[in-house]
Amino acid sequence: MSTQPPQYPHTPPPSPLPHNATLESLQPHIQQLADAPSILRQAVDGLTPEQLDTRYRNWTLRQITHHIADSHLHALIRYKWALTEPNPTIKPYDENLWTALQITQSADIELSLNLLDAIHASWIALIHTLTLDQLNRTFVHPEFGTTVRIADMIPSYAWHVSHHAAQITWRRNNPI
């Protein structure tokens, strides 16, 4: 008998950073974001194709892996929009439709792992060039009706990888 996977096998999503966050106080979060691709690689290391095609709640482990790269690619683009336009409204995407694409259901996860490595290398390099004023720039997320400060994306996306890596690890340890 299989156990229903928990929604948050790691921790709940992080709260926004304090508005008086400093570059120094962001450093641990920046390091977590830099380490995120390695965390995902460790979680999927050695999984067989059959294991990758096993579901964790609504998506397979393969779909989760591809989703992370898709999501973080959007995050990097959102960063650049917020840095180059005044409080832009970003274009949301339907992550469930993206994970339903055939490539997401069948492609080798190494494609997305390599993409995630490149995204994070670029993203971390970009973050290291920013001032605190730039990190306080914002964009509008129309799907949620919220204004998002790009500094808050750092711990949020570091958590995002840890969250999904924990899902993958949970499924590895609790096979169907």
Secondary structure, 3 states (H helix, E strand, C coil): CCCCCCCCCCCCCCCCCCCCCCHHHHHHHHHHHHHHHHHHHHHHCCCCHHHHCCEECCEEHHHHHHHHHHHHHHHHHHHHHHHHCCCCECCCCCHHHHHHCHHHHHCCHHHHHHHHHHHHHHHHHHHCCCCHHHHCCEEEECCCCEEEEHHHHHHHHHHHHHHHHHHHHHHHHCCC
